[in-house]
Amino acid sequence: MESNRRTVAELVARGWGDHRPGLWCEGRALTHHQVAAGAAARAALLADLVPPRSHVGVLLDNTPEYPLWLSAAALARAAVAGINATRRGPELARDILHTECRVLVTEQAHLPLLAGLDLPWGSPRASEFERGGVRLLLTGGEEYDALLAPYADARPDASRATPHDRLLLYFTSGSTGAPKAAICTQGRLAAAGRSLADQFRVRPDDVHYICMPMFHGNAVIADWAPALAAGAGVALRRRFSASGFLDDVRAYGATYFTYVGRAIQYLLATEPRPDDRDHALRLGFGTEAGAVDAAAFERRFGARLVEGYGSSEGGAAVQWSPGTPPGAVGRAAPGLVVLDPETCVECPPAVFDAGGRLVNGDEAIGELVNRGPNPFEGYWRNAEAEAERRREGWYWTGDLFCRDADGYLYFAGRGDDRLRVDGENLSAAMIENILARYEGALAVAVYAVPDPVTGDQVMATIAGEFEPEGFATFLLAQPDLGTKMAPRFVRVVERMPVTATNKIQRAGLRREGLRCADPVWWRPAVERTYRRLTEADVLAHVEGPLAPTRGPSEVRRQGLEPRTR
């Protein structure tokens, strides 16, 4: 791999003349040369439609057009705004308008999503394109082919692109609030690709399987970029499919993939087959699988999962390395510290007992902060959110961690996952990892519900089977589960609510609290076992401060101080 390629445009142009297969999707294969040529044609079209540094909205499934338009934007010095196809109505229009897309690339299947949206559609002909309008490009079909035909002889020219050119506007997942459009330049994406390709020793004959949606940063930064940097191949899956995963991996000879959220749990929930290890896959890289599921995946499929941590915006990252203790993400790099968000003072080291239980969570859990150099490049037109990330001149991740005396970091949850029971800070992520051992659990989410006496109580949502006596017995057998960590309330669902990137929608679970359509089991303070929570229980024991309909002002009127950040 050549390390002097500083822009994505240079990496794209390098494919010219390389006639090895490089892009597969649904029975179609393109060579690296064809990808470079297709990107050049689209870049030339784009140059005739809009000026440099314009934004192109891409509302597509994972089809060859997605990486082609990413590559074209790099050559044309434009930026791609990944538009989430699961968004609807005003929210979808907001994403397109907020990122100031001059062109929107989509496909026939997504046209119904655009019907009735209040968008300033421009003329369909380039010569009549109106400034300020949104030009719709519909991929596939004769009209699209005719639009590209005049540019068929274009060659990729990377000479005008610079590392500082904006290339991506990718929305955060929205699992904890309204999504924000993070900025990523060509230089940062090219550097991230080189770094991951080096870390995982990606070779030109590797095949990266992209099954996570390309409108999200994970698929582009952690899967497409390292393949591009190494000259490796890319295989696409339109949308993630647990049942189709292994067939795809075999058909494409995939060696590497990325995942986020609940994807690994979905794969493990498929029916085991005798040929589960019959494939070339050697590595999966992602987040939120958990130690239990990562071990189960390797036992069943024979491929290692590497859990990493990286903020969506790029401001902090933690890499796993040999010797990392069980449960830890990796060793803190220079500049990474765990701070009390109120005092900005570094938290003391985490202390674990012989059973692996965190015994000083109250003082050890804080927010992960990068006080050193970081590549965070800001949010598009969101000064308030950007200022929140850059407080005190440092990068605040919004994520909770603790750090042991040897410098290893342990993920404790998202900022909104803060749990404080009887004055003790608890780690939602650590509780989830313990509950994931429960045999009936396909997926687990842990979060706080307010309590007038203890401040918070632990609530868990479990997807799968739940047997109250067996669950209570299971909890007693876990040596690393502290007495305050055991869930007081358990909501049982058939399927965990997730975002388009398979991340659990914890904000919705917290908002619904105890008053939800699903069965809720609870364990009164004086009892060991769980029983169904009834309306009478709610009225007698938990009505008032636990009702999710009451806001902070009403909580204060009852003399209860809400949790602070």
N, C-alpha and C positions, 0 to 999 in steps of 0.2 A: 504494500500500500504506500502511495506517495503522501508524505506528510505535509507537503507545501501547498496543497489545495486549500485555499482559505475561504472560498465561497461555494455555495451549493451549485451555482451556475457552472463553475469549473468541473465539479464532479459529474454533472449532467453531460457536459460537452465531452468528457472523457469517454463516454460510451460510443461516440461516433466511430465507426469502423470495427467495433467489437460485435462479431456475429454469433456469439454464444447466446443461447436462450437466457433471457433475463427477467421476463415478466409473464406469469401464468394466471389465468382466471377463467373458470367455467369452460374448460376445453380449448381456450384460445391461448396461444403463446406468441410472445414478441421477443425479438433479440434486443440486446442492449443498443445496437445501432438503430433499430426501429423505434425504440423508446426515445433516443436522442433526436431522431428525425421528427417524430411526432411532437415532441416538445418544442422543437424549433419552429414547426409549422404553426402551432398554437401561439407561440411567443410572437411570431410575425403578425398573426391576426390581431393579437392583443395590442400590439404597437400601433396598428391602424385604428383601433377602437378608442383607446384611452391613453393619456400621457403616462410616462414612467411614474412609479410610486403610487399608482392607483391601486384600489383594493378590488379583488375578485372574490365574490362569494361562491363557494362550492357546496352545493346541496346535492350530494351524491352518496350512494352506497359505495362499498369498497369494490369499485370496478376499475379497469385499466385507465379510464379517464381521470381518476383522482390523482394518481402519481404523475400522469402526463401533464395535468394542469399545475401541479406543484412545481414540476420541472420547468414548465413554460413560464410561470411567474418568476422563477429565479432568473431565467435568461432575459426576461423583459423588464427586470427590476421592479416588479409588482409584488403585491402581497396577497396571499390567500387567506380569506376568512372562512374557517370551517363552520358551516351552518348545520346545526343539529337537526336531523330529520325527525326526531321525536318531539320537537317543540311544535306548538300549534298556535294558530290565530295571532293575536296581538304580540305574544311573546316571540313568535317566529319573525314577524315583521320588525319587531324591536331589534332583534339581533342583526338583521340585514341593514336597517337604517343606522343603528349605532355604529357599525363598522364602516359605514359610508361606502358600500359596495357600488361600484359603477357598472359591473358586469356580474350577473348571476348565472352560473353554470349548473344545470340540473338535468334530470332525465324524465321520461314520460311518466314513470311510476310516481314521481313526486309532484307532478303538476297540480293534482287536487289540493295539495297543501297550500298552494299559492292563490287559489281561487278566493276572491273577495278580500285579499289583503290590501290595505291602504298603502300602496307603494307607488312611487313616481316612475312608472314604466316608460322607457324611452322608445324611440323608433326602432323597428327590427332591422333597418338597413344602416350599415356603417356610415354611409354618406349623409344620413339624416339624423345621426345620433345626437340627442339633445344633452347639453351640459346639465349635470345634476340629475339626469334620469338614470334608471337601472336597465341595462340591456340584458335581455334574457337569451341565453344560449341553450338550446335543447339538444343534448348529445344524442347520437344515433340517428339514422334515417338519411334520406337523400339530401334534404335541405342542409343538414350539418356537413355532410360530405362535400356538398357544393360550396359551402362557405369556406372550407379548408383547402379546397382544390387549388386556388391560385397561389398557395404558399407551400405546395408540395416539395419544391426544390430548395426550401430554406435549409440553411446549415446552422447548427448551434454556435452562437457567438457569445462567449463569456467575458469578453474583454471590457465591457462597460460595467459589469456588476462589481460591487464592493462589499466587503464584509459588513459594512454598516447599513446596507440596504435592508429595510424591513421585509420579511418574507412570510411570516405567519402571524395571524391574529387568532389564537385558539382560546375558546371559552373554557373556563374552569368548569368542573363537572356539575356544579349546582347542587351537590349533595347536602351542603350546609347553608345554602343561601342563594341569592340571585347570582347567576354566572357573570364573570368578568372576563373581558377579552385581554389575555396576556400577549405581550409582544415578543417575537423572536426574530432576530436578524439572521441573515445568511451566515455571517461569521459564527454566531453562537450555534446554529444548527449544524454547520459543518464540523465545528470543534466537538460538539456532543457526539456526532456520528463517529469521528475518529477515536474519541476516548472509549466509547463502548466497543467499537470494533477491536481496539487494542486489548481492552479488558477481557473480552470473551474470545479473543483470537479468531475473529471472523475471517474466513478464507474466501477467495473468489468463487470457489465451487460450492459454497454454502447456499442454502435456500432459506430465506426468512419468510415465515408464514404470518401474514397479517390478518388476524381474525377480529381484532378490536377495531372499533370505528375510527376511520382516519380523520374525522372532524375533531378528534380529541388528541391532545399532545402526546399521549403514550404511544400510539401507533406510529406517529410520524417521527418523533424524536428518538424513541427507544427501539424501533423496529425498522422503519424505512431508512432513516439516516445512516445507521451503521452498515446496512447492506449497500447503500449508495457509496459510502466511504471506502468499503472494501471491494467494490465491484462484484458483490454477490447478487444472487437472484432473489426475486420477490414473488411470492404466491399470495393471491388475494382470496379472501372469503367475503362475499357480499355482506353478510351479517353473521355474527357469531352463532355457531350451532354446536352444542355439546355432542349431539348424535353424529354429526358429520365431521367432527374434528379429526378423528383417527384416520378416516378414509382419505381426507384431504392430505394429511401429513404423509401418508404412504404414497398417494398419487403424485405428489409434487416432490417427494424426496426431501421434505422439510427437515432442517436441522436445528432451527431456533424459532422461538415465538415469544411474544410478550402477552401479559395478562394484567388485568386490574380487577378489583372487587371480587365478586362471587364466581368468577369464571372457573376457577379450579374446583370449587364445590360442585358446580354443574357437571364438570367432566367426571368427577368421582361418583356422581349419582347415576351415571349411565351403567347399563348392565355389563359386568365383566365378561371378557371374551378370552379364549385361549391364546389368541394372537395379539394381545394387548401390547406386547413388547416387540412385535414385528414391524419395525420402522427405523428410520435413520435419525430420529429426534434425539438430540443430546442435551439441550438446555432450554429452560423457560425462565424468563426474567420478568419480575413484576412486583406487585405489592398486594398486601391484605390476604394472602393465602393462609397464613398462620402456620406454625410449626407442625401441628398435627396433620393438616391436609398436605403440606409439602412432603412430609415423610410418607404419607399414604400414596401420594402421586408417584414418588420415586419407586416405592415398592411395587406398585402395580404396573407402571409404564416404563420403568427403567431409565427415566430421564430426570436429571437433577433440576430442581427449581432454585433459583437464586432470588431471595427477597432483598430488595433494595429500598431505599427511601430517597425520594427527590420531590421537592415541592413543585407543583405544577408550573410555577412561574420561573423555576430555575435558580432561585436564590440560595438554596442549600441542598446538599446531597450527602448521603452516607452510603459507603460501599462496604459490602460484606467482604471479609478476608479470612483465610484459614486461621483457626484459633478463636474465632468469635464464639462466645459462650451461647448455649441454647437460650433462645428467647430474645437475644440482642440483635439489633439491626447491623451493627458494625461499630468500628472505633471512630470517635469524633475526630474529624480533620481539624487542623489549626483554624481557630476563629469560631468554631462551633461550641456554644455553651448553652447550658440550661439555666434560664433566669426566672426569678419570680417576676411576673409581669407587672405587679404593682410597685415594687421597690427597685426593679432592675438589678437586683443583687443575685449573684450566682447561687444556685441551690446547692446544698451539701450533697456529697455522694450518696447514691442509693445503697441501702444495706439489705441483704437478703438472708433469711434464716436457712437452716439446713434443708428445709423442704422446698426452697426456692421462692418463698413468699416475701414480697417487699414489705419490710416492717416499718419504714419511715417515709411512707408515701406523702404524709402531710407536708414534710419539708423538702422532700427530694423531687417531687413532680413539679415541673414548670414548663415554660414555653421554650422551644428550641429556637435559638437566635444565632445568626451568623454575623459576628463582629468583624470578620475579615472581608477581603474582596469577594464579590459575588456577581454573577452574570445577570441578575434580575434587570430586565429592560423596561419595566413599567407596564401599566395597563393603558389600553387605548381609551382616551377621553374619560378617565375616572380618577381624578386627582385625589378624592377623598380616600378611596381604597388604596391608592398608591402610597399616600402619606401614612396610612395605617401599617403598611408593610415596612416603611422606612423610618420608623420612629427612632429617635436618638442617633440617627445616622447609621443604624444597623438594619439588617434584614430580619424581620420577625416572621416566622413561618406560620404562626397560628396553630401549630401542632404541639401536643404535650409529649414530653419525654422525661426520663430520668437517666442519670449517668452514674456508672459505678466508679469505684476508686481507680480502676485500671483504664478508664476513659471510654468504656463501651456504652453505647446508647441503647435504651429500651423504649420503644414506642408505647405511649400511654393513651393515645386517642387524639381526635381532632379537638380544636379549641372549644367547640361547642359540646364536646363529650365530657366536660369537667364534672366530676362526681365528688361531692364532699359530704360524707356521712359522719355524724357525731364529731365534726371538726377535723376529720381525717380525709386527706385527698386520696382518692382511689383511681386506679388505672382502668378505664373501660376496656382498653385493648387487652390488657392482661386477663381480665375477667372473661372476655370473649374467648381467649385462647384456652382457658380452663374449661369453659362450658362446651367448647367444640369437641371435647373428649366424650361428651354424653352420646351414647350410641344412637339415640333417636334423632339427633340434631343434624339437619342438612345445612343449616346456616344459622348464625347467631348474631344478634345485635344487642348491645348493652348501653343503657342511657339512664339519665336521672329523672325521677319525678319528685317534685317538692314535697317536703314533710314539715309540719309545724314544729316538731320536736327536734328531729335530727338534722334538719336542713335539707338533705336529700335522702331518698331511698333508691336502691338499685332496682331497675326494671329491665327485664330481658325479653326480647322477642325471639322465639325459636320457630324455625320452619322445619317441619317434620313431625315425628311422633313424640308425644309427651305422656308419661305415666307418672302421676304425682308422687306416689310412694317410692317408685324407682328413682325418680329424680332427686328426692330428698336423701335417699341412701347414697346415691352417686356423689352428692355434694359433701357428705360427711367423709367420704373416702379420699377426697382430694387434699393432699398435704399442703399445697401451696395456696389454698383458698382460705383467706382470713374470714373471721366471723362477720365482719362488716361487708364483705364482698359478696356473700350469698344473696341472690336476688330475692327481694321481698315480693315482687310481682313478676309473673311470667305470662306473656301473651303468646298464644299458639296460632300460627298461620300456616296455610298450605304452601304459600310461596312468598319469599321475602320481597318487599317492595324495593326496587332498585332503579337507578338512573340508566340512561342509555349506555353508560360505560360499566354497568354491572356493579356500581357502588351502592351500598344500602342508603336509602333515603331516611336517614336518622331524624332529620328535621321534622318530617311528617309523623314519624313514630312518636317523637317527643310531644308534638303538638296534639296528637290524639290522646296520648296518655292512657288513662284507665278507661275512658269512655270511647270504646271502639266497637266495631261490629264483631270482632273475633273474641273467642273465649279467653278470659284472663283468670289465672290461678294466683292465689296469694297465700302467704304464710304469716299469720298474725304473730306479733312479737313473742307471745308466750307459747307458741306451738312449734313443733318440729316439722310437721308435714304441710303439704299444700292442699287447699280446697278452692272450689270455684268461687270467684268473686261475684257477689250478687249486688243488686241495687240496694238492698238493705245494708250490706257491708259498706258500700260507698257512702250511704247517708249516715250510718252510725259511726264509721271510723275515719273515712278519708274525704268526706264531702267538704268543700270549702277550699283550703289551700292546695289540695291536690287536683282540683278541677281545672282542666287545661283552658277553660274559657275565661278565666280570670287573668288580667294583666298585672304588671308590676305595681301600678298605682293601687289596685284593689288589694293586692297582697300587703302593701304597706299599711293600708287602713286597718288590716287585721293584726297589725303589730308584727308582721313577718317580713324580714328583709330578704329580697330576692338575691339569688347568687350573682356575684359580679364576675366580670371576665378575668 
